[in-house]
Amino acid sequence: MNSKLLAAINSYGRSAFVCLATVYVTNPTGSFDDIWKAFLVAFAAPILRALNPDDPAFGIGSKE
């Protein structure tokens, strides 16, 4: 596995974990639907980062 792919996977994992943890801490009796929506929203930040051509870590135009 190359370093660019590993960095992307780590970014997605962090976002998903933080979002799901936030949903659970703020609403521990939340429904599965609430948790699923939070999981989907968690991917917004890394997707935006990946679409950024100026991001040197793993943006679309990165050379690494």
C-alpha positions as CSV (number, residue, x, y, z in Angstrom):
1,M,0.0,0.0,0.0
2,N,1.5,3.3,-1.0
3,S,1.8,6.3,1.4
4,K,-0.8,8.4,-0.5
5,L,-3.5,5.8,-0.2
6,L,-2.6,5.2,3.5
7,A,-2.9,8.9,4.2
8,A,-6.3,9.0,2.5
9,I,-7.5,6.0,4.5
10,N,-6.3,7.6,7.8
11,S,-8.0,10.8,7.0
12,Y,-11.3,9.1,6.2
13,G,-11.0,7.0,9.4
14,R,-10.3,10.0,11.6
15,S,-13.3,11.9,10.2
16,A,-15.7,9.0,10.6
17,F,-14.5,8.3,14.2
18,V,-14.8,11.9,15.3
19,C,-18.2,12.3,13.7
20,L,-19.6,9.1,15.1
21,A,-18.1,9.8,18.6
22,T,-19.7,13.2,18.6
23,V,-23.1,11.8,17.7
24,Y,-22.9,9.2,20.4
25,V,-21.7,11.6,23.1
26,T,-24.3,14.3,22.3
27,N,-27.2,11.8,21.8
28,P,-26.4,8.3,23.1
29,T,-30.0,7.2,22.5
30,G,-29.9,8.2,18.9
31,S,-31.4,6.0,16.2
32,F,-29.4,4.0,13.7
33,D,-30.6,6.5,11.1
34,D,-28.9,9.3,13.0
35,I,-25.7,7.4,13.3
36,W,-25.8,6.5,9.6
37,K,-26.3,10.1,8.6
38,A,-23.4,11.2,10.8
39,F,-21.2,8.5,9.2
40,L,-22.0,9.9,5.7
41,V,-21.4,13.5,6.7
42,A,-18.0,12.4,8.2
43,F,-16.7,11.8,4.7
44,A,-17.4,15.4,3.5
45,A,-14.1,16.8,4.8
46,P,-11.7,14.2,3.3
47,I,-13.6,14.2,0.0
48,L,-13.2,18.0,-0.2
49,R,-9.6,17.6,0.7
50,A,-9.1,15.0,-2.0
51,L,-10.7,17.2,-4.6
52,N,-8.4,20.1,-3.7
53,P,-5.7,20.2,-6.4
54,D,-3.4,22.3,-4.2
55,D,-3.3,19.7,-1.4
56,P,0.2,18.3,-1.4
57,A,-0.7,15.2,0.7
58,F,-3.3,13.5,-1.5
59,G,-5.2,16.0,-3.5
60,I,-6.1,15.2,-7.1
61,G,-3.1,17.0,-8.5
62,S,-0.6,16.0,-5.9
63,K,2.7,14.6,-7.1
64,E,3.4,12.4,-4.1
